[in-house]
């Protein structure tokens, strides 16, 4: 009987990394389209100016959160061993 087997939890984390990076990039750009439209005059008023400022701030917050989530996932992946004891719960992980 094998003492060590593939760490399935680590494998799942690794498989999730590309999608999480994409999600971070999409999140960062979500409000950029709105800001671009406003900058090109799609809506001109003091309310539009305030709305644009809020969109810019929320965009920065969302980008920071998305980047932090990706970094956490990457760090967790790096900390996981490639193999684990056959009795370890990570050997049987199903995401």
TAHU-V59069 format. One record per backbone hydrogen bond with DSSP energy under -1.0 kcal/mol. CO is the residue of the C=O (numbers start at 1). NH is the residue of the N-H. If there is no record, write none. Layout:
# TAHU-V59069
CO&NH / CO&NH
This chain:
# TAHU-V59069
3&86 / 5&84 / 6&8 / 7&11 / 8&12 / 9&13 / 10&14 / 11&15 / 12&16 / 16&20 / 17&21 / 18&22 / 19&23 / 20&24 / 21&25 / 22&26 / 23&27 / 24&28 / 25&29 / 31&35 / 32&36 / 33&37 / 34&38 / 35&39 / 36&40 / 37&42 / 38&41 / 45&49 / 46&50 / 47&51 / 48&52 / 49&53 / 50&54 / 51&55 / 52&56 / 53&57 / 54&58 / 55&59 / 56&60 / 57&61 / 58&62 / 59&63 / 60&64 / 61&65 / 62&66 / 63&67 / 64&68 / 65&69 / 66&70 / 67&71 / 68&72 / 69&73 / 70&74 / 71&75 / 72&76 / 73&77 / 74&78 / 75&79 / 82&7 / 84&5 / 85&88 / 88&91 / 89&92 / 90&8 / 90&9
